[in-house]
Amino acid sequence: MEQAVVDLRTTRDGRSALLAYSALDRLHTCCGDDQPWMVLPTTALSKINESHPFDLLLMDVMIPQHERRSVHT
């Protein structure tokens, strides 16, 4: 069984951001079909922030094709 990995992104102004998607179809549209994903309750965000601090939580952000990640990268 594979373990989940928290993937933070860096914004243009240098802050760290955790990206979240409100539905699986939005994740596929914004990140591509190969994007690894997991479902978490919003209450888990504080635990994620403790172990992987982030400045922003961004919802349903479109990732440019050349910056998309997948299970193969």
PyMOL commands that set and color helices and strands:
alter all, ss='L'
color gray80, all
select helices_A, chain A and resi 24-31+42-51+65-67
alter helices_A, ss='H'
color red, helices_A
select strands_A, chain A and resi 8-10+16-20+56-59
alter strands_A, ss='S'
color yellow, strands_A
deselect
rebuild
show_as cartoon
